[in-house]
Amino acid sequence: MSAAHPPGLSLVRRIAAFANASEPVLIALIRASPAADFEPGEALMRQSEKADFAMIVLSGEVEVVNESQHGAAPLATLAAPILVGEIGALSRLYRTASVIALTPVRALRVDRSALLQACRDNPEIMLSVIAQLGHHIEAVNHAIGLYAGGFAALERGNLNAELLAELNNPSPEMRTFGGAFRRLAQQITRERRQLDEMASAALIQRAMLPHDLGRLPLDGRCDAFGDMQAARDVGGDFYDVFPLDGDRLALTIGDVCGKGVPSSLFMSQTMTTLRMAAQQHTSVAAILESANAMLCAYNPSLMFATAFCGVLDLVDGRFEYANCGHCPPLVLRREGACESLPGGGSPLGLVASMRIVSHEIALAPGDGVFLYTDGVTESESPIGEEYGRDRLEATLCANRGVGAEALLRSVMADVGDFTAGADPFDDITCLAAIRGPPEHSLGLHPQKHQDVP
């Protein structure tokens, strides 16, 4: 090539800013601009530095990156030939982004003085730079409007096909940002789908729980009330109250391992299985053993549930119960302190051949049982202290003599005060049952706990 035509002239001519520049001006600019080579990852220019030069990228690709305390955010990918950093060089502003080599890059370093001289010699260069700046601002404004519309559509959950097509085909200047938006949109969509699944699981959970225990045919012989305060993540707590015959009432409570839709489904399966077993067997041990065998028969996910089951004889006050790994319920005597019901075992769903031992106590008129899940006792105060069973017993004793609903509400309120109203980490589930007045009893007095033979 002749001395009048330095290497790179044809490439420089392809850059929009220099398209109408005279050949002598371009030759002078190239000769005044030393060449430099950059390896991938090297910076051609750095954000926040005082801009006193521009770069003509002759070969390779570069990435424009905004760097902040939150990390590096790619803004655009540019391919040679391209002029970068010219606005900063002409205005002597601090750079608002870094330019990093993505591939091996060869570039010309154009000092501000050389760029200014070229603009004086050929004002078309300055006009072209201003036009390019206007085009860039227009593209950015369009992109901001487009992505603002995209975010609004994401918030409403109604991204239409036309908007999605435009978002999927961004301008070259916004291609990297467009990719980041698509990834964000996909993440938001996935999270919304998960939230919908969690909402469905919560509906399943709520639908399975008994709602109006006051309609049970108890004839004043028992007052029962249950409730659950669900955590943000759906868990597997459950409670149930149902008559076995005219004179016996079943009380169950449990907690399935894990959270989410699988736990909610296993919870409904456990509740259904317990009800089915209770229709086929008379003893609590047999009910739980049968339910456990059915749950173990098809359990590929190896899920399990802690459970407590008790059956109250509404005539004589006998209360037969068994515990499968669940929190020990409390007996609140009409006169006296709280008593913890002994007995325990393995959760349901793990060992098909598990043998269960039941126990029996007597409830006098006015005595009650309080069943709960670990979401109650493991609730934490703002400083990380657990509510604990001692506080639970104290709250129950302080509210002795009230009805089942009032007793349960007092516990829920005290837990809420203890946690300073924070959202529960786990479901908080309680079930209270209080034996009715003396005219519906045989006058039995409290007895010691004893195993059922």
N, C-alpha and C positions, 0 to 999 in steps of 0.2 A: 504494500500500500504506500502511496506517495506521502511526503511529509505534510502536504496540505490536507490530507485526509487521515487523521489519527484513528487508531483502533476504537471502536465503539461508536463512531459517528452515526452509523445507520440505526443502531439501537437507541441512541439518545433522540434521534429524529422521531422515533415512534412514540415517545412520551408526549402526552397531550400538551403539556406546558411549552414544549419546544417545537411543536409541529409546524408553526409558522415563522420560527426564528430563521434569520439568515445564516447561511453556511459559515461565513467568517466569525460570526458571534459564537456559534456552537463550537467551532474549532478552537477559538480562544478559551472558551469555558472548559473544554476537555483538557487542554494543555495546562490550564491553571489548577486542575484538580487531580491530585495524585490518586493512584489506584490502591486498593487494599483488599485483602482476602480474609474471609471470616469462616470459621468452622461452625457446624451446627451447635447452637446453644450460646454462641458469642453474641454480644450486644453491639449493634452498629451505633446506637445512641441510647442514652439512659434517661428515664423519667426524672424530672425535677432538676436536671442540670441546665445551666444557662445555655441557650441555643445560639451557637455562633457558626454553625455549618449545616448543610444539608447533604443528603446522600443520593447519588444516582445509582440504583441497583441495576447492574448490567446482566447478571445471571443469577439463577437460584430463586428461592422463595424466602420471604421474611414474615414474621408475625408481629403485629402491633399488640402490645400487652400493657394493660393498666395495672400498676402495682399498688397495693394498699395494705393496711394492717390485717385485712382479712385474706390476703394472699394475692396471687397473680390472676387477673381475669383477661383472657384473650379477647381482643376486640375485632381483629380482622387479619386475614392472611392475604399477602400481596405477592404477585409473581413479577419477575423482571420482564421488560424494562419498566422501571417506576422511579419517580422522584419522591423522596420522603424527607420530612423535616424542613420543608421550604418555608412554611408559615412561621415556624419558630425562628428560623434563621433571618428572615426578612424583618420580623417584629422584635427580635431579641427577647422573646418571652421565655419563661422556663418551660421545659418540655412537659407535656401532660401525659405522655406514654413512652414506653421503651419500644425499641425495634430490635427483635432478636432473630438471628439467622435460623431458619428451619432446615436448610440444606447448605452445602458449600455455596458461599456467596462471593461474588466479585463486585465491587462497588467503587465509585469515584467519590472522594470527599470534596464537596464544593464549599469552600469558605464563603462566609457572608459577603466579603468584599468582592469576590469573583461573581457571585450571584447578582449582587447589586449592579456591578458593572455591565453584566449581560442585559439586565433589565433597562439600564440607561441607554445602552446601544440599540436595544430592540424592545420598545415598550410592549410589543405584542406578548412577550414572555410574562410581564407583570399582569397584563389583562387576562392572559390565559390562566395564570395562577389564581387570580381573583375569581374567574369563572369556575375553575375547578373547586375552589373553596365554596362558592355558592352552590354548586352541584352537590358537594359533600354535605353541606348544611341541609339542603333540601332532602337528600337521601336519609340523613339522620333524623330529621323531623318526621319524615314519612314513616321511618322504622319505629320511632318513639310512639307515634300515633297508632301504628299497626300493633305493636306489642302491648301498648296500654289497652287497646281493644281486646287483644288476646287474653290479657290478665283479667279484664272485666268478664270476658266470656267464661274463663276458667272458674272465676268466683261464682258466676251464676250457674255453671255446669251446662252451658249450651254452646260449645264450640261448633259452629256450622261448617259445612264442607268448603264453602267459598273462602272463609277466613282461614281455615286450616290449610288450604292449598296455597294461599299467599304466604302464610307463615312457613310453609315447607319449602318455599322457593324464594329465599331472601336475596337481596342484591349482593354482588360480590363483596362490597364493603362491609356488609352486615352478616356475612355467611357464618362466621364463628359465633357471633352473638345469637344468630338464628338457631344454630345447633344447641347452644346452651339453653335457649328458651324451650326447644323441643324436649330436651332432657328434663327440664323443670316441669313442663306440662305433663310428660309421662309420669313423673314422680307424683305430681299432684293428683293425677287421675288414679294411679295405683292407691294412693293414700285415701282418696275419696271412696274408692271401691272397698277398701278395708274398713272404713268407717261405716259404709252401708252394711257390710257383713256383720260388723259389731252391733249395729242397730238391730239387725235381724236377729242376732243371737240374743240380744236383750229382750226382744219381743217374745222369742221362744221361751226364755227363762221366766219372764213375767206371766205369760199365758199358762204355764204349767202350775204356777203357785195358786193355792186356794185364796179366793178373794173375799168371800162373805161367810166367815165362820159362824156368824150369828144365825144363819139359816139352818145349821145342823140341828137335827132332832134330839137335843140334849135335855129338854124339859127342865132347865135350871140346874141340872146335876153337875155341870161343869161349865166354866167360862174359859174360852180359849181364844187367843189372838196371836197372829204371827205377822212379821213384816221383814222386808229386806231393803237396805239402802245400798244400791248398786254402786260399785266403783266405776271409774272411767273405763277401765278395761273389763269387759264382761268376764265374770268368773263362773264358778259352777256351784254356788250355794243353792240349797233348796230346803224347804220345809213342807210338811204335809200333815193334815188332820182329816181323818175320815172314820166313820163308824164301821165296825166289823159286824155288829148285829145290834139289836135294840139296847143292849146293856154294856157294850164295850166300845172304847174309843181308842184308835191308833194315833200315836204322835211320832212323827219322824223328822229328822233334820240331818243334813249332811253337807259335805264339801268335796267337790270333784277336783282332782289335781289339775293344775294349769288354768289357762284363761282362753277366751275367744270362743269361736264357733264350735270347735271340737268338744270343749268342756261343756258348753251349753247343751249340745246334743247328747253327750254322755249323761249329763244331769237328768235330762228328760227320760232317757232310757232307764236310769236308776230308779227314778220316781215311779215310772210305769211298772217296772219289775217288782218293786216292793209292794205295790198295790195288788198286782196279780198274785204274788206269793201269799199276801195276807188273806186273800179269798180262799186259798187252798189249805192253809195250815192254821192251827189254833195257838200254838206256843210261839213266843217271840223268837226263840232260838231257831225253830224250824222255818219261820218266815225269812229270817236273815240268811240261813244256810241255803234255802231254795233260791233266794234272790241272788246270792253270791254265785251259785252254780250257773245260773242263767247268764249272769254278766261275764263270767269267765269263758262260757262256751264260744263266744265270738267276740274277741277283744284284741284285734291285730295291733292296735296302737298301744296296748298294755296300759290303758288308763285305769284309774282306781278312784274310789270315793270313800272317805271316812263317813260313817253313818251311826246314828243312834236311833233305836226304835223302842218305843214303850207302848204298852197297852193298859189303859186304865179301865178297871171295872167300875162302872158308874153306880152300881148298887152298893157294894161293900168297900170300895176305896182301894182295893188291891191294885198295885201298879207293878206289872212285870216289865222288865226292860233288859236290853243288852246293848253293849257299846262296841263298835268296830272301828277302833282307832280315832274316835271323835273326842272333842273337848268334853270333859265330864260335866253333865248338867248339874244344876243346883236344885235342892229341895228347900223351899221357903215355908217353914212351919208357921202356922198362925200364931203360935206362942213358942218362941225359941229362936235360935240362930239358923243361918243357912247351913245346909249339909251338902257335901259333894257326893254324888252317886258313884260308888266304886265300880270296878269292873272295866275291862278293856279288851282289845284284840286287834287283829290285823284289819286293814281296810278291805272293802268289797272289791272284787274284780281281779285279785291277784292269785289266790290259791283256791282252786275249785273244791278241794276236799276239806276246807277249813271247818273245824268244829267250833261251835259257839256256845258259851255258857250264859244263861240268862239269870237274872236276880229278881228279887221281889221285895217291895216295901209296902207299907200301908199309908194312905193319905187320909187324914182326918178332915172333916169339913173345914174349909178355910185354908187348908194346906195347898201349896202349889208347886209345880215344877217349872223351871226356867231353862230352856234349851237355847244354845247359842253357837255360833261358829267363831273361829279364831280371829276373824276380822274385828270382833268386839275387844277381846283382851289384848290383841296386838296393835290396836290403834295407838298412834304415837302423838305426843304433845309436840309443840314447836321446838323443844330442846331434845327431842328424841327419846323421851321416857315413855314406856309402854303403859297402857291403861291397867292391864293386869287383872287377875281374878280377885284380889283383895278389894280393889275399888268396886268391882262388879258386885261382890257380896255386900259391901257397905251400902251401895245404892239400893239393892233389893231390900235389905233390912230396914232402910230408912223409909221405904214405901210399902211396908207390910200393911195388908188390910185393904188395899185398893183392888180394883178389877184388873183382869189380865191385860187389857189394852193400856190402861193407865200405867201399870207396872212396866210394860214394855216401852212405852213412850218415855218414861222417866229414865230408863237406861239409855235409850237412843239420845235423849237430850243431854245427859251427863257425858256421854262419849263425845258428842258434838262440842260441848263446852271444853272438855279436856284437850281436844285437838284444835281448838280455836277456830272451828268451822272449816278446816282444811278438807279438800276432797279426799275421801277414803282411798287408801292404797288397795284395800281388798274389800269384797262385799261384807257388809255388816248385817247379819241375819239372826233374828231372835224368834223364839216361840214360847209363849207363856200359857200355862193351863192351870186353873185353880178349881179345886173341887167345890161343889155347890154346898148349899146350906144344910144343916143337920136333918131337916125333915126328909131329905133325899138320901140319907145314909143309914147304916146300921149301927152307928155310934162306935165304930172301931177307933182305937187310940193308936198313935204312932208306934210302929214296931221297928226293931232293928232290921238292917238289911240282911237278907238271907238268899242263898242260891236256890233256884228251883230245881228240885230233883229230876 
